[in-house]
Each structure stands twice: as C-alpha cells, then as structure tokens.
C-alpha cells in the first residue's frame, strides 16, 4: 500500500512538473504589474488544453522562444518612437495617442517594462468564432429574405467591414448582379498569407479585384467557412437566391484573422504575433480604408474570447474607443456561453457559496474576483453524499502574493491547482485570481468535485466558460450556486463595441434534400431570446448586450472551398448555385455570430441615411426604436439590451419621420414597394379584396400624393407625381409604410 501510494505521488509530481513547464511565466523584473496576465503567463494556448505536447516540438519551441515576436499594446507616458524601440528589437504598426501596437521579441518584454516611460504592456489570446456551440441548426426568418427591401437604403456609399475567418472570395453573393460584373470586395488583408508584407506585422493585403479573386479564398478557406456566412448576412447580394444580406449594395472590406483553430497555418516562430492586438490592427485597417474612400464604415466582429475578468484588456478597449467616432462604428457578438452554468456569486454577508466543476478535459481554467484573498475549498465526493477528500487553501495574504501550487488527492487521482493572483487593473481594488487545474484524468471522470469560496465580509465571484463550466448536483445541494450570468465574451464586454445577442424566429428548416430538420432547446420560443446567447452584466456592472438581432437558423452564403474539402458535410445546406463548374453552397447556421452581422448591416443602412452617426447616436436610436420581445421586462436588461433591433423604425427615427402621425412605424408585411423610372411599383403577396389607399409624404411630413387603387392584380405600377430627388414615405392603407428614393 505504501509503495503504491509513493508511486502515485511520484507519478503525480512528474506529471505536474511537465504541466508547469507550460505555465512558466516570462522572466520579468519586479514591475510585472505593468503586464497583462496573459503576457505574464506566456502560455501557448491560453484557456485550452495544457497537457504536454510533442517533446521535440516543445524543445524547439522553447529554444526559439527568445526570438519569437509578439504583437502587443503599449501605453507610454511619452510619445513612443521607432528610435526608442531599437534596443528592444521592436517595431510600431499603429499609434493612437499614448497607445501603440508594436511587435517585440518575447525576451525583450521584461526589459521594455523596466523603461520608466512604459505604463502598461498588454495582449490577450486569439479569439474563437461565436457560432452556437451546441448542435447547429438552420434556416432564416421569412422576413429576413427581404430585409432592406426598401429601395431607399441599401448600404450604398457605406463600407461594410468584417474581421473573420474562412472567406470564399469568389462567392457570387459578393457581386452586385447576376452578370457578375460588379465585384464588391474592395480590399482584403489575409493575416495568414505568405509571403509576409513588411508594412504589416503578419500576412499581406490585396487591393485590386484581380488580385483578390486570384487568391480564391483566405488561407484558411478550405478548413473554415465562418466568414463567408457572416459577410453574406451583412452585405451579400444573394445572387440568384432569396438569401440577400442586409446592406447588399455596400462596399466590402475584409480582414482574415487567425483563431485558435488556425494554428496549422502559423509557423511556431510567429505564434505570438497573432493576439488581440493583431485583431485591433485589423479593425484599424478597415476604418483606414473607409477613411481613404471618404465613406462611413461599420465593422462586424463575430468572434470572442473569455476575458480576464473583463479587467485585463484596458489598452484594447481604449484603442477601440479611439478607433470609433462619427461614421466609424464597431459591432461585436456577445458569445454563446449561456447553455452552461458559468458563474458563482458569493455576496457580502454570506459565508460560503459553491458549485461543482464541469469539464470534459484534463485541464481547466477558472477566474476568481474578490476584494481580499479568498479561502478556496475543494471537496471530492467519492461514492458518498458527504465529502471524502478535501483541500483548503486559506485566505493568507502571503500565500496569495505570488503563484500558489497545491494538490487535491482523490485516492489514485490527482488534481493539480495553480493560482496566479494580481491586482485588478480595472479599479485597482481587489484581487483577480487565475486558477488553473490539471488532472491525471479528465476532471469529469473523477469523483464529483465542489469548489467552495468563503469569506463573509467580502463579495467573491467565480467565472468559468462553456468549456470550463460549473454544475449544480443533487449529491450536495448546498453547493448549487452556479447560475447563467456574466458570460459576455471579449471584446463584446468592453465599452467601445455595440454588442449583439441573439433572438430565435425559426426552429426548423428544409435542407437541400427536402428533409425538414428541427433542433431546438426545450425552453426556446420563437420571437424571444436564444437560450445560448451570452448575458450580462459585465463584472464592473454594465448592462450587456446592447441589442439583439435574429441569430437562430440563418441562411447565408457558404464557402465553395470548404464544400470541396468536405463534400459529405452538407446536412445544413439548403441550396446550391453552380457557376463555371464550381458549386457554391447556401447554408444555415446559428449563434451570435449570425446576429452580429444582421445588426451591423442595419447600422450600415442607418449610416447611409446619416454618415456622421456616432456610437452614442446609435445607442439613442436603439433605445427609442428597438422592439421589446418580453414586455414584462425592464429595458435595457442583460438578456436583450435595449431589445431587438428594428431597422425600419430606426431609419424613420434617424430621418426625423416619426413625427408624421399618419405613417405606420413598420413596413408592409404583405407587400413590397419601390420606385423606378418615375413609376411606383407595388407587389402584393395576396391580391387585395378591397381598395387600398396610397399616400406619399416628404420626410418633412408634407403630403404630396394620394390615391386609391382597386385592382385584381398582385403587381401594380402607378405614375409618380413630379417630385424632386430625395427620400419619400409611402403609406399603403393600413398595411404599413415604406421609404422610396426618387
């Protein structure tokens, strides 16, 4: 028995020694508080598996670590210059005031933060796409098939930017017409492309139609297709299909970034060049392009990562705040974290709170925020309703000043625990603890383990993620404090973006084989919040998301290159377009990834109406015009924000037309209206059974035309009165109103 126990202990320490090699912090000076936690840790895949990898690859990686470049934000008290960075081997790629984005060798960060002019150095992990992380579903709202059908506003004159992965640059939805003569992708930066362009920290860009089309797809376009789908939602023409995007005449500017699943395309030496700072450079690239063209711009970002307690991305947020402005709007998805319990709140005055660890891997990461050092207790329940194994980490200030390592033994199983504490960068009060766990087997295969936080005189929060979740188990109901809350991903949790959650409007769809597919949550209801959509508040108490939009079962373009590589993965395809021997799919997907470009496309329409709108202007419009799906709730709230975005009511508000009492605040549900060649065209879904009045108003409220039509036809064309060029409102009986451009 003794020998077996010794062997287990020796085996454990050998395992934990290898594990900790991956967690060794960078060699830094005593000024580590200048660094964000991600940079302090220096791990290769933050928040993912931490097991030992291939030994030769690890050795090569460590040997190269001194020379590896990392892309970071830097805040300085003096203007940073290239000359100042020479001794560190750094290079500047962007500057906004006292914040710069630079590349610098890993080995030089310790020296850099010793420079008295350096206030903070920061970077965070690469993001992941924010698709629904439970089984994917399909289709699209019937109304979405003619979103932005009004001919007055189509996104023309606005730049629609997307930072995403898996773009099919040849998809016909990115042309303006079926003749494929008007290509709308005007600039493309592929951050994974080779050879590297020295003017950019990674990849290269393409600025002509021929150069863009010559690429065919982004570097990761054969293994990813997310960007094709989101770009199609935001700005696709739909080609010969009814799946047209929102701002379907906007100019398109794309940046193909790198997500965690793109590591196969990244050289080991370049691994740390792809960070949150690199994504920020992508946003700036799009805004810079729009400025060069003299056009307003909205950038859509359907990716996210679990933030370091919302507090460790100060420079990222400040950089974004400086990027946005009049006619420069940034939209981010909220994330899809709400299908798991991820949050414990122990309020002031309560002695303890807890929940059970839930993760299918051997490694996990949880974050803890407290006002003072917290007491943590790990309790294992092996074939018993009372704890059989226990480890308590007491609230001792000295133990919490640096990295803390301890172990929970559950017979032959071991759970290594590493806790790194640092002061909250957000409010300089309280403590942030990054708790990393590593078991000799998957955590879920061990006896149930409860994590309990204690301290009556302080508030303590524990945050997990969809991968590293929490659960409430009947085995000991006193530790059933896990809830769905505080799970907005970064950068959506920041102040700069307009953050978008998802609503559900269609629960089934018919795929290309004619098979009807249904895949919904038991508590999912049409017209309401999607149960996967992340919710607020943020840890500093702000309401998020800001708005919701349809994100469940949305049809859009998909990558032909992905289809060619995955010819059997077609269950979610609803249609195909064949051009010159190439098959282009149209597919359904769900997630806040889909809701985000819907909202971004709507805001592009609003920018066409008023190119100088700011983020605050748009937030005011959202507050006044958004639909409230659940009337018994107060708005804004942490499920819907201000509600569900309403493109038409927002346009009326921006144009100042809401004061015209005679017009409806919604478009006709059973008819479409547009103007062309001095004719007013009206197409009814059903032939009217009685006369329908037609009234036209100026945006100032003056009535300029009134008539009544009595027809047995579904398609009507009326001569327009002599009108000057501009925007007019057509009121169609009691069916609704629509905007036309003369």
C-alpha positions, 0 to 999 in steps of 0.5 A: 500500500505504501509503495503504491501510494509513493508511486502515485505521488511520484507519478503525480509530481512528474506529471505536474512538473511537465504541466508547469513547464507550460505555465512558466511565466516570462522572466520579468523584473519586479514591475510585472504589474505593468503586464497583462496576465496573459503576457505574464503567463506566456502560455501557448494556448491560453484557456485550452488544453495544457497537457504536454505536447510533442517533446521535440516540438516543445524543445524547439519551441522553447529554444526559439522562444527568445526570438519569437515576436509578439504583437502587443499594446503599449501605453507610454507616458511619452510619445513612443518612437521607432528610435526608442524601440531599437534596443528592444528589437521592436517595431510600431504598426499603429499609434493612437495617442499614448497607445501603440501596437508594436511587435517585440521579441518575447525576451525583450518584454521584461526589459521594455517594462523596466523603461520608466516611460512604459505604463502598461504592456498588454495582449490577450489570446486569439479569439474563437468564432461565436457560432452556437456551440451546441448542435447547429441548426438552420434556416432564416426568418421569412422576413429576413429574405427581404430585409432592406427591401426598401429601395431607399437604403441599401448600404450604398456609399457605406463600407461594410467591414468584417474581421473573420475567418474562412472567406470564399472570395469568389462567392457570387453573393459578393457581386452586385448582379447576376452578370457578375460584373460588379465585384464588391470586395474592395480590399482584403488583408489575409493575416495568414498569407505568405509571403509576409508584407513588411508594412504589416506585422503578419500576412499581406493585403490585396487591393485590386479585384484581380488580385483578390479573386486570384487568391480564391479564398483566405488561407484558411478557406478550405478548413473554415467557412465562418466568414463567408456566412457572416459577410453574406448576412451583412452585405451579400447580394444573394445572387440568384437566391432569396438569401440577400444580406442586409446592406447588399449594395455596400462596399466590402472590406475584409480582414482574415484573422487567425483563431485558435483553430488556425494554428496549422497555418502559423509557423511556431516562430510567429505564434505570438504575433497573432493576439488581440492586438493583431485583431485591433490592427485589423479593425484599424485597417478597415476604418483606414480604408473607409477613411481613404474612400471618404465613406462611413464604415461599420465593422462586424466582429463575430468572434470572442474570447473569455476575458480576464475578468473583463479587467485585463484588456484596458489598452484594447478597449481604449484603442477601440474607443479611439478607433470609433467616432462619427461614421466609424462604428464597431459591432461585436457578438456577445458569445454563446456561453449561456447553455452552461452554468458559468458563474458563482456569486458569493455576496457580502454577508454570506459565508460560503457559496459553491458549485461543482466543476464541469469539464470534459478535459484534463485541464481547466481554467477558472477566474476568481474576483474578490476584494481580499484573498479568498479561502478556496475549498475543494471537496471530492465526493467519492461514492458518498453524499458527504465529502471524502477528500478535501483541500483548503487553501486559506485566505493568507495574504502571503500565500496569495502574493505570488503563484500558489501550487497545491494538490487535491488527492482523490485516492489514485487521482490527482488534481493539480491547482495553480493560482496566479493572483494580481491586482485588478487593473480595472479599479485597482481594488481587489484581487483577480485570481487565475486558477488553473487545474490539471488532472491525471484524468479528465476532471469529469471522470473523477469523483464529483468535485465542489469548489467552495469560496468563503469569506463573509465580509467580502463579495467573491465571484467565480467565472468559468466558460462553456468549456470550463463550466460549473454544475449544480448536483443533487449529491450536495445541494448546498453547493448549487450556486452556479447560475447563467450570468456574466458570460459576455465574451471579449471584446463584446464586454468592453465599452467601445463595441455595440454588442449583439445577442441573439433572438430565435424566429425559426426552429426548423428548416428544409435542407437541400434534400427536402428533409425538414430538420428541427433542433431546438432547446426545450425552453426556446420560443420563437420571437424571444431570446436564444437560450445560448446567447451570452448575458450580462452584466459585465463584472464592473456592472454594465448592462450587456448586450446592447441589442439583439438581432435574429441569430437562430437558423440563418441562411447565408452564403457558404464557402465553395472551398470548404464544400470541396474539402468536405463534400459529405458535410452538407446536412445544413445546406439548403441550396446550391448555385453552380457557376463555371463548374464550381458549386457554391453552397447556401447554408444555415447556421446559428449563434451570435455570430449570425446576429452580429452581422444582421445588426451591423448591416442595419447600422450600415443602412442607418449610416447611409441615411446619416454618415456622421452617426456616432456610437452614442447616436446609435445607442439613442436610436436603439433605445427609442426604436428597438422592439421589446420581445418580453414586455414584462421586462425592464429595458435595457436588461442583460438578456436583450439590451435595449431589445431587438433591433428594428431597422425600419423604425430606426431609419424613420427615427434617424430621418426625423419621420416619426413625427408624421402621425399618419405613417405606420412605424413598420413596413408592409408585411404583405407587400413590397414597394419601390420606385423606378423610372418615375413609376411606383411599383407595388407587389402584393403577396395576396391580391387585395379584396378591397381598395387600398389607399396610397399616400406619399409624404416628404420626410418633412411630413408634407403630403404630396400624393394620394390615391386609391387603387382597386385592382385584381392584380398582385403587381401594380405600377402607378405614375409618380407625381413630379417630385424632386430627388430625395427620400419619400414615405409611402403609406399603403392603407393600413398595411404599413409604410415604406421609404422610396428614393426618387 
